[in-house]
Amino acid sequence: MIVPAQISAGASVNYCLENLVQTPQIPALVPANIQVERIQAVGVGKIPQIVYKTAKGRCSTLLSKRQFLTIWQCWLQIRHPQIEKIESWEIKASGLQFTTNRGLFGLTFSEAKAFLSRYNRAAIEPLSVKCNGSDTVVWNPLHQTISQVSETGCSCADSLYRNTICKHQIAVHLCRNQGILGDRAS
Ligand SMILES: [Zn+2]
């Protein structure tokens, strides 16, 4: 399949989209496009809760501690690939704090909120990934866009201008983690 597609950085090119790999399904936090506004721990059990905004208004939901850990494990492996494991986490006044096999790591709320919103997008959008040698591309059939993901980031606006981990980087990470990309890391 050859599709003329809009690369998120600008130019329109023809891309060969054969051998695309569907991103592994991850559970969405909320089955809608959300903007996370707050992350907090509630009750004696310190259950993680997010307050978010959708096109329909503001709402909140509790997350299981297991899902919360899985999400930050994903963040940490993208940001700091040398770290294997989060042993515990805590929601502090200043942000999130992780105890890992390589020591303590902090994450500001603004980066954590941006990541949760993108992670949810990666869960609800049918992204596909293809590896072309050193070049990895992510195809988004909903928006008809192709994004190029490299070791250092992505060609989309979230990565280039907002300096956040984007849904494309998350999609590539999920594929690599499951060893379904057929590239060096699998
Ligand atoms: Zn991107």
Residues whose N, C-alpha, C, O or C-beta is under 5 A from the ligand:
A	BS01	ZN	S147 C154 S155 C156 S159 C166 K167 H168 Q169
